Amino acid sequence: MRNPFDKSSVLLIYTGGTIGMKEDPKTQALSPFDFSQILQEVPELRKFSSRVDSYTFDPLIDSSDVEPSMWVQLARLIRDRYDDYSGFIVLHGTDTMAYSAAALSFMLDHLRKPVIFTGSQLPIGSLRTDGRENLISAVEIATARDLRGNALVPEVCIYFNSQLLRGNRACKVNSSSFDAFRSPNWPTLAEAGISIRYHEHAIHYPAVLERGLAIKTALDTRVAILKIHPGITAQVARNVLLGEGIRAVILETYGSGNAISKPWFTDIVKEASGSGKILLNITQCLAGEVNMDLYSTGKALAESGVISGGDMTTEGALGKLFVLMGEYADNEKVKTLLRKNLKGEMTK
């Protein structure tokens, strides 16, 4: 077991994405560079006393092609290298980064070290890239420890544009700005300025430091998402809520958890709930929470068997469902745990 006061080290895990791209000077085409040469591309990393190693997925995965099998591969890699490094940085495309970070937060149990997702909006070889600062600050955070040798941020996080966010609380909000991610319902864990300021009150620390890392890789992905919208038809609602092979449905509702009050919709929801399906209510709003006691339409959903997702993001809810459903065959057990704050994904 590594002595906590040994020289720190970090493993960069390149899964794919813009940050690892470099422009060919002749063709101007973008292609991945060799991450074993990361110190040549980002020489600032040499100024750290920490050792920086790299691991590259083969084949690389475009962010839009990310699947749960990649999360399983990532969780196993972190488990296998866990004792060798002080922290882990996952370089990932931005489109599905929040989904991956949320899923990993539920898949890694008793985590005592940082697992930080980061990437960039511009390739690291570009003159104005945001990738360098994102990567450099992520390395500093991943290796930061207190006087007892414990990690300052032992969580799955996203670092982007000077902000460290809880992984299962983040969502992508901008496709054309360096300020790509937000955590609407939870404060930032750290902010990088002249120095890095850590917000200890917002960071989740493990209750028992001595427990070893455990991973959960049995994921059940039989989840559908139904976004409520004006003009939605009974056929669409029925196809999703009563679809064959669907075990759970995330209902993305209006405001504080409201949906259509028409009897045909309520009847379909009741039928889906009566058949044993897991129905989880998540608000479409960027900030705020579901409260199905405020309005009659919300109360009707609750009476029909829909569970409140509180202030969880859709990304967080999806990852939570995948892991819980993979762990438990009993839908009632899953419903009970959905109501609980397991990894800081919801406010209670």
VEXLO-454178 format. One record per residue (C-alpha): residue number from 1; residue in three letters; chain; x, y, z. Coordinates in nm, 4 decimals. Each point is the difference from the previous one (the first is absolute). Layout:
N
REC / NUM / ALA / A / X / Y / Z
...
END
This chain:
348
REC / 1 / MET / A / 0.0000 / 0.0000 / 0.0000
REC / 2 / ARG / A / 0.1339 / 0.3434 / -0.0920
REC / 3 / ASN / A / 0.1178 / 0.2198 / 0.2835
REC / 4 / PRO / A / -0.2225 / 0.3134 / -0.0033
REC / 5 / PHE / A / 0.3066 / 0.2221 / 0.0213
REC / 6 / ASP / A / 0.1819 / -0.1599 / -0.2935
REC / 7 / LYS / A / 0.0448 / 0.2109 / -0.3105
REC / 8 / SER / A / -0.3431 / 0.0447 / -0.1543
REC / 9 / SER / A / -0.0886 / -0.1327 / -0.3410
REC / 10 / VAL / A / -0.2897 / 0.0283 / -0.2403
REC / 11 / LEU / A / -0.1250 / -0.2155 / -0.2846
REC / 12 / LEU / A / -0.1375 / 0.1794 / -0.3063
REC / 13 / ILE / A / -0.2578 / -0.2194 / -0.1712
REC / 14 / TYR / A / -0.0697 / 0.1174 / -0.3538
REC / 15 / THR / A / -0.3301 / -0.1432 / -0.1221
REC / 16 / GLY / A / -0.0348 / 0.2331 / -0.2998
REC / 17 / GLY / A / -0.1302 / 0.3489 / -0.0618
REC / 18 / THR / A / 0.1157 / 0.3386 / -0.1208
REC / 19 / ILE / A / 0.2695 / 0.0518 / 0.2631
REC / 20 / GLY / A / 0.2179 / -0.2742 / -0.1468
REC / 21 / MET / A / -0.0128 / 0.1271 / -0.3555
REC / 22 / LYS / A / 0.2835 / 0.1685 / -0.1888
REC / 23 / GLU / A / -0.0084 / 0.1706 / -0.3381
REC / 24 / ASP / A / 0.2117 / -0.1434 / -0.2770
REC / 25 / PRO / A / 0.2120 / 0.2934 / -0.1284
REC / 26 / LYS / A / -0.0375 / -0.1172 / -0.3611
REC / 27 / THR / A / -0.3617 / -0.1113 / -0.0265
REC / 28 / GLN / A / -0.1448 / 0.2047 / 0.2916
REC / 29 / ALA / A / -0.1942 / -0.3149 / 0.0917
REC / 30 / LEU / A / -0.0441 / -0.0851 / 0.3676
REC / 31 / SER / A / 0.1312 / -0.3315 / 0.1280
REC / 32 / PRO / A / 0.0807 / -0.1390 / 0.3479
REC / 33 / PHE / A / 0.3554 / 0.0500 / 0.1229
REC / 34 / ASP / A / 0.2044 / -0.2553 / 0.1926
REC / 35 / PHE / A / -0.0785 / 0.0558 / 0.3681
REC / 36 / SER / A / 0.3239 / -0.1654 / 0.1027
REC / 37 / GLN / A / 0.1519 / 0.3276 / -0.1240
REC / 38 / ILE / A / -0.2281 / 0.2142 / 0.2162
REC / 39 / LEU / A / 0.2934 / 0.1769 / 0.1673
REC / 40 / GLN / A / 0.1132 / 0.1247 / -0.3414
REC / 41 / GLU / A / -0.3451 / 0.1337 / -0.0791
REC / 42 / VAL / A / -0.0553 / 0.1532 / 0.3436
REC / 43 / PRO / A / 0.3494 / 0.0686 / 0.1384
REC / 44 / GLU / A / -0.1501 / 0.1872 / 0.2956
REC / 45 / LEU / A / -0.0740 / -0.3400 / 0.1532
REC / 46 / ARG / A / 0.3751 / -0.0415 / 0.0597
REC / 47 / LYS / A / -0.0216 / 0.2667 / 0.2695
REC / 48 / PHE / A / -0.2076 / -0.2312 / 0.2188
REC / 49 / SER / A / 0.1856 / -0.2209 / 0.2429
REC / 50 / SER / A / -0.2604 / -0.2667 / -0.0758
REC / 51 / ARG / A / 0.0569 / -0.2823 / -0.2451
REC / 52 / VAL / A / -0.2375 / 0.0158 / -0.2964
REC / 53 / ASP / A / -0.0713 / -0.3243 / -0.1862
REC / 54 / SER / A / -0.2467 / -0.0587 / -0.2811
REC / 55 / TYR / A / -0.2293 / -0.2716 / -0.1284
REC / 56 / THR / A / -0.1785 / 0.0236 / -0.3334
REC / 57 / PHE / A / -0.3161 / -0.1880 / -0.0902
REC / 58 / ASP / A / 0.0323 / -0.2098 / -0.3134
REC / 59 / PRO / A / -0.2017 / 0.0700 / -0.1993
REC / 60 / LEU / A / -0.0704 / 0.3588 / 0.1018
REC / 61 / ILE / A / -0.3663 / 0.0786 / 0.0588
REC / 62 / ASP / A / -0.1771 / 0.3034 / -0.1388
REC / 63 / SER / A / -0.2064 / 0.1602 / 0.2736
REC / 64 / SER / A / -0.3203 / -0.0540 / -0.1968
REC / 65 / ASP / A / 0.0737 / -0.3743 / -0.0177
REC / 66 / VAL / A / 0.0524 / -0.0505 / 0.3729
REC / 67 / GLU / A / -0.1810 / -0.3067 / 0.1336
REC / 68 / PRO / A / -0.0236 / -0.1603 / 0.3454
REC / 69 / SER / A / 0.2580 / -0.2601 / -0.1031
REC / 70 / MET / A / 0.2556 / 0.2829 / -0.0044
REC / 71 / TRP / A / -0.0940 / 0.0924 / 0.3563
REC / 72 / VAL / A / 0.0576 / -0.3604 / 0.1069
REC / 73 / GLN / A / 0.3411 / 0.0024 / -0.1670
REC / 74 / LEU / A / 0.0838 / 0.3276 / 0.1715
REC / 75 / ALA / A / -0.1127 / -0.1206 / 0.3444
REC / 76 / ARG / A / 0.2079 / -0.3166 / -0.0324
REC / 77 / LEU / A / 0.3062 / 0.1968 / -0.1086
REC / 78 / ILE / A / -0.0275 / 0.2315 / 0.3011
REC / 79 / ARG / A / -0.0443 / -0.2988 / 0.2312
REC / 80 / ASP / A / 0.3014 / -0.1805 / -0.1449
REC / 81 / ARG / A / 0.2252 / 0.3090 / 0.0256
REC / 82 / TYR / A / -0.1529 / 0.1385 / 0.3183
REC / 83 / ASP / A / 0.2938 / -0.0683 / 0.2312
REC / 84 / ASP / A / 0.2537 / 0.1374 / -0.2482
REC / 85 / TYR / A / -0.1271 / 0.3583 / -0.0261
REC / 86 / SER / A / -0.1098 / 0.2898 / 0.2178
REC / 87 / GLY / A / -0.2698 / 0.0989 / -0.2474
REC / 88 / PHE / A / -0.1439 / -0.0604 / -0.3448
REC / 89 / ILE / A / -0.0848 / 0.2390 / -0.2824
REC / 90 / VAL / A / -0.2382 / -0.1150 / -0.2714
REC / 91 / LEU / A / 0.0381 / 0.1931 / -0.3249
REC / 92 / HIS / A / -0.3389 / -0.0229 / -0.1678
REC / 93 / GLY / A / -0.2083 / 0.1687 / -0.2679
REC / 94 / THR / A / -0.2371 / 0.2627 / 0.1377
REC / 95 / ASP / A / -0.3273 / -0.1168 / -0.1559
REC / 96 / THR / A / -0.0489 / -0.2953 / 0.2353
REC / 97 / MET / A / 0.2498 / 0.0898 / 0.2723
REC / 98 / ALA / A / -0.2725 / 0.0705 / 0.2564
REC / 99 / TYR / A / -0.1615 / -0.3389 / -0.0689
REC / 100 / SER / A / 0.3310 / -0.1817 / 0.0467
REC / 101 / ALA / A / 0.0944 / 0.1901 / 0.3150
REC / 102 / ALA / A / -0.3423 / -0.0626 / 0.1531
REC / 103 / ALA / A / 0.0107 / -0.3706 / -0.0785
REC / 104 / LEU / A / 0.3529 / -0.0424 / 0.1401
REC / 105 / SER / A / -0.1033 / 0.1732 / 0.3222
REC / 106 / PHE / A / -0.2454 / -0.2826 / 0.0671
REC / 107 / MET / A / 0.2251 / -0.2759 / -0.1325
REC / 108 / LEU / A / 0.2957 / 0.0823 / 0.2294
REC / 109 / ASP / A / -0.0685 / -0.0810 / 0.3657
REC / 110 / HIS / A / 0.2136 / 0.1178 / 0.2957
REC / 111 / LEU / A / 0.1966 / 0.2338 / -0.2251
REC / 112 / ARG / A / 0.2823 / 0.1772 / 0.1869
REC / 113 / LYS / A / 0.1807 / 0.1537 / -0.2968
REC / 114 / PRO / A / -0.0956 / 0.2589 / -0.2623
REC / 115 / VAL / A / -0.1348 / -0.1167 / -0.3345
REC / 116 / ILE / A / -0.0176 / 0.3169 / -0.2077
REC / 117 / PHE / A / -0.1580 / 0.0207 / -0.3439
REC / 118 / THR / A / 0.1198 / 0.2792 / -0.2219
REC / 119 / GLY / A / 0.0372 / 0.0862 / -0.3664
REC / 120 / SER / A / -0.0108 / 0.3059 / -0.2190
REC / 121 / GLN / A / -0.2001 / 0.1899 / -0.2562
REC / 122 / LEU / A / 0.3104 / 0.0551 / -0.2166
REC / 123 / PRO / A / 0.2719 / -0.2594 / -0.0747
REC / 124 / ILE / A / 0.3013 / 0.0122 / 0.2276
REC / 125 / GLY / A / 0.2208 / 0.0820 / -0.2972
REC / 126 / SER / A / -0.1986 / 0.3157 / -0.0813
REC / 127 / LEU / A / 0.1477 / 0.3370 / 0.0892
REC / 128 / ARG / A / -0.3021 / 0.1048 / 0.2086
REC / 129 / THR / A / -0.0805 / -0.3401 / 0.1437
REC / 130 / ASP / A / -0.1735 / -0.0254 / 0.3366
REC / 131 / GLY / A / 0.1405 / -0.3497 / 0.0346
REC / 132 / ARG / A / 0.3312 / 0.1005 / 0.1541
REC / 133 / GLU / A / -0.1462 / 0.1855 / 0.2968
REC / 134 / ASN / A / -0.2652 / -0.2676 / 0.0512
REC / 135 / LEU / A / 0.2615 / -0.2742 / 0.0024
REC / 136 / ILE / A / 0.2586 / 0.1827 / 0.2131
REC / 137 / SER / A / -0.2517 / 0.0975 / 0.2686
REC / 138 / ALA / A / -0.1543 / -0.3480 / -0.0035
REC / 139 / VAL / A / 0.3443 / -0.1491 / 0.0701
REC / 140 / GLU / A / 0.0532 / 0.2401 / 0.2908
REC / 141 / ILE / A / -0.3395 / -0.0844 / 0.1497
REC / 142 / ALA / A / 0.0429 / -0.3745 / -0.0565
REC / 143 / THR / A / 0.3236 / -0.0022 / 0.2007
REC / 144 / ALA / A / -0.1009 / 0.2452 / 0.2740
REC / 145 / ARG / A / 0.0048 / -0.1513 / 0.3492
REC / 146 / ASP / A / -0.0450 / 0.1226 / 0.3538
REC / 147 / LEU / A / 0.2580 / -0.0218 / 0.2796
REC / 148 / ARG / A / -0.1079 / -0.3560 / 0.0762
REC / 149 / GLY / A / 0.0546 / -0.1075 / -0.3583
REC / 150 / ASN / A / -0.3696 / -0.0261 / -0.0899
REC / 151 / ALA / A / -0.1322 / 0.1268 / -0.3337
REC / 152 / LEU / A / -0.1601 / 0.3437 / 0.0197
REC / 153 / VAL / A / -0.2738 / -0.1002 / -0.2453
REC / 154 / PRO / A / -0.0677 / -0.3763 / 0.0179
REC / 155 / GLU / A / -0.2842 / 0.0109 / -0.2521
REC / 156 / VAL / A / -0.0852 / -0.0536 / -0.3642
REC / 157 / CYS / A / 0.0071 / 0.3545 / -0.1381
REC / 158 / ILE / A / 0.0014 / 0.2089 / -0.3154
REC / 159 / TYR / A / 0.2579 / 0.2755 / -0.0337
REC / 160 / PHE / A / -0.0689 / 0.2609 / -0.2663
REC / 161 / ASN / A / 0.0756 / 0.3690 / -0.0411
REC / 162 / SER / A / 0.1383 / 0.0555 / 0.3515
REC / 163 / GLN / A / -0.2807 / -0.1849 / 0.1790
REC / 164 / LEU / A / -0.0065 / -0.3421 / 0.1631
REC / 165 / LEU / A / -0.3505 / -0.1468 / 0.0024
REC / 166 / ARG / A / -0.1452 / -0.3139 / 0.1549
REC / 167 / GLY / A / -0.0260 / -0.2534 / -0.2811
REC / 168 / ASN / A / -0.3598 / -0.1039 / 0.0632
REC / 169 / ARG / A / -0.1150 / 0.3610 / 0.0384
REC / 170 / ALA / A / 0.1400 / 0.1403 / -0.3237
REC / 171 / CYS / A / -0.1513 / 0.0499 / -0.3425
REC / 172 / LYS / A / 0.1255 / 0.1463 / -0.3251
REC / 173 / VAL / A / -0.1645 / 0.3353 / -0.0650
REC / 174 / ASN / A / 0.2012 / 0.1584 / -0.2801
REC / 175 / SER / A / 0.1401 / -0.1464 / -0.3214
REC / 176 / SER / A / 0.1976 / 0.3034 / -0.1153
REC / 177 / SER / A / 0.1507 / 0.1485 / 0.3163
REC / 178 / PHE / A / 0.2863 / -0.1040 / 0.2259
REC / 179 / ASP / A / -0.2537 / 0.0238 / 0.2818
REC / 180 / ALA / A / -0.1639 / -0.3229 / -0.1113
REC / 181 / PHE / A / -0.1219 / -0.1559 / 0.3272
REC / 182 / ARG / A / -0.2159 / 0.1041 / 0.2917
REC / 183 / SER / A / -0.1059 / -0.1522 / 0.3306
REC / 184 / PRO / A / -0.3342 / 0.1755 / 0.0510
REC / 185 / ASN / A / -0.1004 / -0.1579 / 0.3303
REC / 186 / TRP / A / 0.3320 / -0.0478 / 0.1792
REC / 187 / PRO / A / 0.2877 / 0.2414 / 0.0644
REC / 188 / THR / A / 0.3367 / -0.0380 / -0.1669
REC / 189 / LEU / A / 0.2444 / -0.2251 / 0.1847
REC / 190 / ALA / A / 0.2970 / 0.2200 / -0.0878
REC / 191 / GLU / A / 0.0842 / 0.3069 / -0.2061
REC / 192 / ALA / A / 0.3305 / 0.0708 / -0.1691
REC / 193 / GLY / A / 0.1238 / 0.3575 / -0.0052
REC / 194 / ILE / A / 0.3364 / 0.1262 / 0.1150
REC / 195 / SER / A / -0.0246 / -0.2933 / 0.2387
REC / 196 / ILE / A / -0.2437 / -0.2917 / 0.0191
REC / 197 / ARG / A / -0.2649 / 0.0546 / 0.2655
REC / 198 / TYR / A / -0.1613 / -0.3160 / 0.1334
REC / 199 / HIS / A / -0.3530 / 0.0157 / 0.1406
REC / 200 / GLU / A / 0.0168 / -0.2719 / 0.2642
REC / 201 / HIS / A / -0.3645 / 0.0437 / 0.0989
REC / 202 / ALA / A / -0.1063 / -0.1104 / -0.3489
REC / 203 / ILE / A / 0.2367 / -0.2986 / -0.0333
REC / 204 / HIS / A / -0.1102 / -0.3529 / 0.0870
REC / 205 / TYR / A / 0.2494 / -0.1880 / 0.2174
REC / 206 / PRO / A / -0.0152 / -0.3770 / 0.0579
REC / 207 / ALA / A / -0.1253 / -0.0988 / 0.3431
REC / 208 / VAL / A / 0.2527 / -0.2820 / 0.0343
REC / 209 / LEU / A / 0.3430 / 0.0670 / -0.1499
REC / 210 / GLU / A / 0.1276 / -0.3545 / 0.0500
REC / 211 / ARG / A / -0.2478 / -0.1694 / -0.2343
REC / 212 / GLY / A / 0.1394 / -0.1007 / -0.3358
REC / 213 / LEU / A / -0.1400 / 0.1018 / -0.3359
REC / 214 / ALA / A / -0.2816 / -0.2164 / -0.1345
REC / 215 / ILE / A / -0.1581 / 0.0275 / -0.3428
REC / 216 / LYS / A / -0.3472 / -0.0736 / -0.1286
REC / 217 / THR / A / 0.0029 / -0.1080 / -0.3623
REC / 218 / ALA / A / -0.3311 / -0.1862 / -0.0367
REC / 219 / LEU / A / -0.1961 / 0.2745 / -0.1753
REC / 220 / ASP / A / -0.3613 / -0.0359 / -0.1103
REC / 221 / THR / A / -0.0637 / 0.2545 / -0.2766
REC / 222 / ARG / A / -0.3690 / -0.0672 / -0.0613
REC / 223 / VAL / A / -0.0868 / 0.3645 / 0.0618
REC / 224 / ALA / A / -0.1917 / 0.2380 / -0.2269
REC / 225 / ILE / A / -0.0372 / 0.3777 / 0.0269
REC / 226 / LEU / A / -0.3329 / 0.1642 / -0.0787
REC / 227 / LYS / A / 0.0124 / 0.3776 / -0.0318
REC / 228 / ILE / A / -0.3417 / 0.1504 / 0.0555
REC / 229 / HIS / A / -0.0821 / 0.2654 / -0.2580
REC / 230 / PRO / A / -0.3053 / 0.1806 / -0.1394
REC / 231 / GLY / A / -0.1603 / -0.2142 / -0.2659
REC / 232 / ILE / A / 0.1314 / -0.3332 / 0.1231
REC / 233 / THR / A / -0.2320 / -0.2750 / -0.1153
REC / 234 / ALA / A / -0.1434 / -0.2956 / 0.1823
REC / 235 / GLN / A / 0.1779 / -0.2309 / -0.2429
REC / 236 / VAL / A / 0.3411 / 0.1473 / 0.0811
REC / 237 / ALA / A / -0.0640 / -0.0139 / 0.3753
REC / 238 / ARG / A / -0.1273 / -0.3568 / -0.0257
REC / 239 / ASN / A / 0.2942 / -0.1159 / -0.2114
REC / 240 / VAL / A / 0.2466 / 0.1240 / 0.2602
REC / 241 / LEU / A / -0.1798 / -0.0599 / 0.3282
REC / 242 / LEU / A / -0.1327 / -0.3419 / -0.0974
REC / 243 / GLY / A / 0.2783 / -0.0983 / -0.2359
REC / 244 / GLU / A / 0.1035 / -0.3617 / 0.0050
REC / 245 / GLY / A / 0.3396 / -0.0540 / 0.1567
REC / 246 / ILE / A / -0.0037 / 0.3345 / 0.1851
REC / 247 / ARG / A / 0.0442 / -0.0397 / 0.3748
REC / 248 / ALA / A / 0.0155 / 0.3669 / 0.0998
REC / 249 / VAL / A / -0.1013 / 0.3347 / -0.1492
REC / 250 / ILE / A / 0.1360 / 0.3425 / 0.0870
REC / 251 / LEU / A / -0.2815 / 0.2525 / -0.0451
REC / 252 / GLU / A / 0.1442 / 0.3424 / -0.0822
REC / 253 / THR / A / -0.2822 / 0.2228 / 0.1189
REC / 254 / TYR / A / -0.0811 / 0.3697 / 0.0156
REC / 255 / GLY / A / 0.1006 / 0.2269 / 0.2879
REC / 256 / SER / A / -0.0260 / -0.1638 / 0.3389
REC / 257 / GLY / A / -0.1047 / -0.3352 / -0.1452
REC / 258 / ASN / A / -0.3199 / 0.0693 / -0.1917
REC / 259 / ALA / A / -0.1337 / -0.1847 / -0.3010
REC / 260 / ILE / A / -0.3144 / -0.0310 / -0.2071
REC / 261 / SER / A / -0.3203 / -0.0154 / 0.2034
REC / 262 / LYS / A / -0.2074 / -0.1689 / -0.2707
REC / 263 / PRO / A / -0.1458 / -0.3346 / 0.1102
REC / 264 / TRP / A / 0.1566 / -0.1910 / -0.2924
REC / 265 / PHE / A / 0.3496 / 0.0881 / 0.1234
REC / 266 / THR / A / -0.0727 / -0.0750 / 0.3650
REC / 267 / ASP / A / -0.1531 / -0.3339 / -0.1013
REC / 268 / ILE / A / 0.3153 / -0.0975 / -0.1919
REC / 269 / VAL / A / 0.2212 / 0.0979 / 0.2937
REC / 270 / LYS / A / -0.2160 / -0.2038 / 0.2385
REC / 271 / GLU / A / 0.0129 / -0.2980 / -0.2336
REC / 272 / ALA / A / 0.3788 / 0.0224 / -0.0244
REC / 273 / SER / A / 0.0385 / 0.0303 / 0.3770
REC / 274 / GLY / A / -0.2498 / -0.2797 / 0.0576
REC / 275 / SER / A / 0.2044 / -0.2283 / -0.2226
REC / 276 / GLY / A / 0.2967 / 0.0499 / 0.2325
REC / 277 / LYS / A / 0.2040 / 0.2500 / -0.2010
REC / 278 / ILE / A / 0.2196 / 0.2503 / 0.1795
REC / 279 / LEU / A / -0.1111 / 0.3568 / -0.0787
REC / 280 / LEU / A / 0.2282 / 0.2859 / 0.1065
REC / 281 / ASN / A / -0.0955 / 0.3679 / -0.0215
REC / 282 / ILE / A / 0.2810 / 0.2428 / -0.1000
REC / 283 / THR / A / -0.0632 / 0.3661 / -0.0776
REC / 284 / GLN / A / 0.0892 / 0.1431 / -0.3410
REC / 285 / CYS / A / 0.1178 / 0.3181 / 0.1751
REC / 286 / LEU / A / 0.3726 / 0.0514 / 0.0299
REC / 287 / ALA / A / -0.0295 / 0.0888 / 0.3692
REC / 288 / GLY / A / -0.2498 / -0.0808 / 0.2705
REC / 289 / GLU / A / -0.1676 / -0.3206 / 0.1075
REC / 290 / VAL / A / -0.3024 / -0.2190 / -0.0449
REC / 291 / ASN / A / -0.2718 / 0.0530 / 0.2586
REC / 292 / MET / A / -0.3116 / -0.1916 / -0.0940
REC / 293 / ASP / A / -0.1975 / 0.1417 / 0.2926
REC / 294 / LEU / A / -0.0224 / 0.3532 / -0.1410
REC / 295 / TYR / A / -0.2495 / -0.0430 / -0.2850
REC / 296 / SER / A / -0.2793 / -0.2394 / -0.0863
REC / 297 / THR / A / 0.1808 / -0.1317 / -0.3090
REC / 298 / GLY / A / 0.3012 / -0.0931 / 0.2116
REC / 299 / LYS / A / -0.2207 / -0.1589 / 0.2643
REC / 300 / ALA / A / -0.1677 / -0.2064 / -0.2696
REC / 301 / LEU / A / 0.3385 / -0.1397 / -0.1041
REC / 302 / ALA / A / 0.0890 / -0.0847 / 0.3599
REC / 303 / GLU / A / -0.3339 / -0.1728 / 0.0496
REC / 304 / SER / A / 0.0689 / -0.1974 / -0.3178
REC / 305 / GLY / A / 0.3229 / -0.1423 / 0.1409
REC / 306 / VAL / A / 0.2598 / 0.2440 / -0.1363
REC / 307 / ILE / A / 0.3052 / 0.0599 / 0.2233
REC / 308 / SER / A / 0.1434 / 0.3478 / 0.0513
REC / 309 / GLY / A / 0.3562 / 0.0421 / -0.1213
REC / 310 / GLY / A / 0.0477 / 0.3087 / 0.2154
REC / 311 / ASP / A / 0.2704 / 0.2205 / -0.1497
REC / 312 / MET / A / 0.1867 / -0.2722 / -0.1868
REC / 313 / THR / A / 0.1151 / 0.0651 / -0.3537
REC / 314 / THR / A / -0.1129 / -0.2310 / -0.2788
REC / 315 / GLU / A / 0.3622 / -0.1145 / -0.0348
REC / 316 / GLY / A / 0.0179 / -0.0805 / 0.3700
REC / 317 / ALA / A / -0.3349 / -0.1779 / -0.0022
REC / 318 / LEU / A / 0.0995 / -0.2149 / -0.2961
REC / 319 / GLY / A / 0.3272 / -0.1113 / 0.1568
REC / 320 / LYS / A / -0.1711 / -0.0701 / 0.3314
REC / 321 / LEU / A / -0.2675 / -0.2120 / -0.1671
REC / 322 / PHE / A / 0.2520 / -0.1981 / -0.2063
REC / 323 / VAL / A / 0.1984 / -0.0952 / 0.3102
REC / 324 / LEU / A / -0.2925 / -0.0673 / 0.2354
REC / 325 / MET / A / -0.1874 / -0.2055 / -0.2574
REC / 326 / GLY / A / 0.3134 / -0.1992 / -0.0710
REC / 327 / GLU / A / 0.0429 / -0.0673 / 0.3690
REC / 328 / TYR / A / -0.3606 / -0.0834 / 0.0906
REC / 329 / ALA / A / -0.2594 / -0.2054 / -0.1881
REC / 330 / ASP / A / -0.2747 / 0.1213 / 0.2336
REC / 331 / ASN / A / -0.1505 / 0.3225 / -0.1349
REC / 332 / GLU / A / -0.1355 / 0.0948 / 0.3419
REC / 333 / LYS / A / 0.3525 / -0.0095 / 0.1420
REC / 334 / VAL / A / 0.1165 / 0.2236 / -0.2841
REC / 335 / LYS / A / -0.2846 / 0.2440 / 0.0679
REC / 336 / THR / A / 0.0945 / 0.0194 / 0.3666
REC / 337 / LEU / A / 0.3630 / 0.0793 / -0.0798
REC / 338 / LEU / A / -0.0949 / 0.2547 / -0.2664
REC / 339 / ARG / A / -0.1494 / 0.2087 / 0.2785
REC / 340 / LYS / A / 0.3305 / 0.0013 / 0.1900
REC / 341 / ASN / A / 0.3027 / 0.2207 / -0.0510
REC / 342 / LEU / A / 0.2705 / -0.2579 / -0.0734
REC / 343 / LYS / A / 0.2908 / 0.1941 / -0.1531
REC / 344 / GLY / A / -0.0887 / 0.3631 / 0.0531
REC / 345 / GLU / A / -0.2216 / -0.0029 / -0.3107
REC / 346 / MET / A / -0.3016 / 0.1565 / 0.1695
REC / 347 / THR / A / -0.0701 / 0.2408 / 0.2836
REC / 348 / LYS / A / -0.1890 / -0.1265 / 0.2979
END
